[in-house]
Amino acid sequence: MIYSDSTVIIPTLNEEKNIGRLIDFLKNNYSGIRIIVADDGSSDKTIKIAEEKKVFVLNRENKPIKGISAAVVDALKFVKTKSIIVMDADFQHPPEKVKEMIEKLENYDLVIGSRSSVPKNWGFLRKLQSKIANLLCNLRLGRKIKDSGSGFFGIKTNLFKKINKKNFELRCFKILFNILKNTKNIKIGCVYYDFNLRQGGQSKISKKHVYYFLKNLIK
């Protein structure tokens, strides 16, 4: 199977321990796939490694608005393929599921990567935060969607480009929630996966991300 009709967007910030291995996996397993690394101003070797791997790097260091949503929306401008996969660089989103996601996009407008399990040593507080966030997203959306705040999803490019981004909270890290909040009557599919622990580097979630998420709920 040739994957040249698909683009993987990877928002990054200081992912030097992961980005090279992820790009290698994608290139080795998905022939012809396009890759965009949307970097928010890494201070490590993330950009250098990605450029050495010969993928398109969008350096957002001087952009006034930072965050996953802003990075993905910026990267969208450079997509010329039929479909898009958005995923993190830290291997919490298993790249082997990209194939299934692309295949399902033949029949769905949006395919959400939904966690069927999380690591046993994932802290109680982190699990509780995730459940509360999903509940709040669904209350705002007025519909029940498993993992409505997932950072791992696939979407048809023409749909994504047509969505009005004026109501996006670009500083919110829940880009999928931004999309769901601004779409109606779309066909949504699901790909289940085992959520992994971050393989390298540190989580970027902070109090300001929680603030922008809460702000996005009422926007």
C-alpha positions as CSV (number, residue, x, y, z in Angstrom):
1,M,0.0,0.0,0.0
2,I,1.2,3.5,-0.9
3,Y,0.6,6.2,1.7
4,S,1.5,9.3,-0.4
5,D,-2.1,10.5,0.0
6,S,-1.6,11.0,3.7
7,T,0.3,13.5,5.9
8,V,1.3,13.0,9.5
9,I,1.4,16.2,11.5
10,I,3.6,16.0,14.6
11,P,3.5,19.0,16.9
12,T,6.8,19.1,18.9
13,L,8.6,20.9,21.7
14,N,11.9,19.4,22.9
15,E,11.4,15.9,21.6
16,E,15.0,15.1,20.6
17,K,14.8,11.7,22.3
18,N,11.8,10.6,20.3
19,I,11.4,12.5,17.0
20,G,14.1,10.6,15.0
21,R,12.8,7.2,15.9
22,L,9.3,8.2,15.1
23,I,10.2,9.6,11.7
24,D,12.2,6.4,10.9
25,F,9.2,4.2,11.9
26,L,6.8,6.2,9.8
27,K,9.1,6.2,6.7
28,N,10.0,2.5,7.0
29,N,6.4,1.3,7.4
30,Y,4.4,3.7,5.3
31,S,5.9,4.1,1.9
32,G,5.5,7.7,0.5
33,I,3.8,9.1,3.6
34,R,4.3,12.9,4.1
35,I,5.5,14.2,7.4
36,I,5.3,17.7,8.9
37,V,7.0,18.5,12.2
38,A,5.4,21.6,13.6
39,D,7.8,22.8,16.2
40,D,7.0,25.4,18.9
41,G,10.6,26.6,19.4
42,S,12.5,23.6,20.8
43,S,15.7,24.5,22.6
44,D,17.2,21.0,22.1
45,K,18.0,19.1,18.8
46,T,14.5,18.3,17.7
47,I,14.5,20.6,14.6
48,K,18.1,19.5,13.6
49,I,17.2,15.8,13.9
50,A,13.9,16.3,11.9
51,E,15.7,18.2,9.2
52,E,18.4,15.5,8.9
53,K,15.6,13.0,8.4
54,K,14.5,15.0,5.3
55,V,11.0,15.9,6.5
56,F,9.3,19.2,6.3
57,V,9.9,21.2,9.5
58,L,7.7,24.2,10.4
59,N,9.7,26.3,12.8
60,R,7.2,28.3,14.9
61,E,9.8,29.8,17.3
62,N,8.8,33.4,16.5
63,K,5.0,32.8,16.4
64,P,3.1,34.8,19.0
65,I,0.7,32.0,19.8
66,K,2.2,28.7,20.9
67,G,0.5,25.3,21.6
68,I,-0.6,22.1,19.9
69,S,-3.7,23.5,18.4
70,A,-1.9,26.5,16.9
71,A,0.9,24.3,15.6
72,V,-1.5,21.9,13.9
73,V,-3.5,24.7,12.3
74,D,-0.4,26.3,11.0
75,A,0.8,23.0,9.6
76,L,-2.5,22.5,7.8
77,K,-1.6,25.3,5.4
78,F,1.1,23.1,3.9
79,V,-0.9,19.9,3.6
80,K,-1.6,18.8,0.0
81,T,-2.7,15.2,0.6
82,K,-6.2,13.7,1.0
83,S,-6.0,12.9,4.6
84,I,-4.2,13.9,7.8
85,I,-3.0,12.1,10.9
86,V,-2.2,14.1,14.0
87,M,-0.1,12.4,16.7
88,D,2.4,13.2,19.4
89,A,6.1,12.4,19.1
90,D,6.6,10.6,22.4
91,F,5.2,7.2,21.4
92,Q,2.2,7.4,23.7
93,H,0.3,7.2,20.4
94,P,1.5,3.9,18.8
95,P,2.6,4.6,15.2
96,E,1.6,1.1,14.1
97,K,-2.0,2.3,14.3
98,V,-1.5,4.9,11.6
99,K,-2.3,2.2,8.9
100,E,-5.7,1.4,10.5
101,M,-6.5,5.1,10.9
102,I,-5.8,5.8,7.2
103,E,-7.8,2.9,6.1
104,K,-10.8,3.9,8.2
105,L,-10.7,7.4,6.7
106,E,-12.0,5.9,3.5
107,N,-15.4,5.5,5.2
108,Y,-15.3,8.3,7.9
109,D,-14.7,12.0,8.0
110,L,-12.9,11.8,11.3
111,V,-11.2,8.9,13.0
112,I,-10.4,9.2,16.7
113,G,-7.7,7.2,18.5
114,S,-9.3,6.0,21.6
115,R,-7.5,4.5,24.6
116,S,-8.6,0.9,25.3
117,S,-6.2,0.8,28.2
118,V,-3.7,2.9,30.1
119,P,-0.5,1.8,31.9
120,K,-1.0,0.4,35.4
121,N,1.5,2.8,36.8
122,W,-0.3,5.8,35.3
123,G,-1.1,7.7,38.5
124,F,-4.6,7.8,39.9
125,L,-4.7,11.6,39.7
126,R,-3.7,11.5,36.0
127,K,-6.5,9.0,35.3
128,L,-9.0,11.1,37.1
129,Q,-8.0,14.3,35.3
130,S,-8.4,12.5,32.0
131,K,-11.9,11.2,32.9
132,I,-13.0,14.6,34.1
133,A,-11.6,16.3,30.9
134,N,-13.5,13.9,28.7
135,L,-16.7,14.4,30.7
136,L,-16.4,18.2,30.4
137,C,-15.7,18.0,26.6
138,N,-18.8,15.8,26.1
139,L,-21.0,18.1,28.2
140,R,-19.9,21.0,26.1
141,L,-20.4,19.1,22.8
142,G,-23.8,17.7,23.8
143,R,-22.8,14.3,22.7
144,K,-21.0,11.3,24.0
145,I,-17.6,10.7,22.3
146,K,-14.9,8.5,23.8
147,D,-11.7,10.4,24.1
148,S,-13.1,13.6,22.7
149,G,-9.8,15.3,23.8
150,S,-7.5,12.7,22.1
151,G,-4.3,14.0,20.6
152,F,-4.3,11.1,18.2
153,F,-6.7,11.3,15.3
154,G,-7.2,11.2,11.5
155,I,-9.2,13.7,9.5
156,K,-10.0,14.3,5.8
157,T,-8.0,17.3,4.7
158,N,-10.9,19.1,2.8
159,L,-13.0,18.9,6.0
160,F,-10.3,20.3,8.2
161,K,-9.6,23.1,5.8
162,K,-13.3,24.1,5.6
163,I,-13.8,24.4,9.4
164,N,-14.0,28.0,10.6
165,K,-11.0,28.4,12.9
166,K,-12.2,31.7,14.4
167,N,-13.8,29.8,17.3
168,F,-10.7,27.8,18.0
169,E,-8.8,28.4,21.2
170,L,-5.4,28.0,19.6
171,R,-3.5,27.9,22.9
172,C,-5.5,24.9,24.0
173,F,-3.7,21.6,23.6
174,K,-7.0,19.8,22.8
175,I,-7.0,20.3,19.1
176,L,-9.5,17.5,18.5
177,F,-12.0,19.2,20.9
178,N,-11.6,22.4,18.8
179,I,-12.5,20.4,15.7
180,L,-15.5,18.6,17.3
181,K,-16.8,21.8,18.7
182,N,-16.9,23.4,15.3
183,T,-18.4,20.5,13.2
184,K,-21.8,19.0,12.8
185,N,-23.1,15.9,11.0
186,I,-19.8,14.3,10.3
187,K,-19.1,10.6,10.3
188,I,-16.8,9.6,13.2
189,G,-14.9,6.4,13.4
190,C,-12.7,5.0,16.1
191,V,-9.4,3.1,16.4
192,Y,-8.6,1.6,19.7
193,Y,-5.1,1.4,21.1
194,D,-3.1,0.8,24.3
195,F,-1.9,4.1,25.6
196,N,1.8,4.0,26.4
197,L,4.0,5.9,28.8
198,R,6.1,8.6,27.3
199,Q,9.3,7.0,26.1
200,G,11.6,10.0,26.5
201,G,11.6,13.6,27.5
202,Q,9.1,15.3,29.8
203,S,5.4,16.1,29.6
204,K,4.6,19.7,28.6
205,I,1.2,20.0,30.3
206,S,1.2,22.8,32.9
207,K,-1.3,24.9,34.7
208,K,-1.6,27.3,31.8
209,H,-2.7,24.4,29.6
210,V,-5.5,23.6,32.0
211,Y,-6.5,27.3,32.0
212,Y,-6.7,27.4,28.2
213,F,-8.7,24.1,28.2
214,L,-11.2,25.5,30.6
215,K,-11.4,28.7,28.6
216,N,-12.1,26.6,25.4
217,L,-15.0,24.9,27.2
218,I,-16.9,28.1,27.4
219,K,-15.7,29.8,24.2
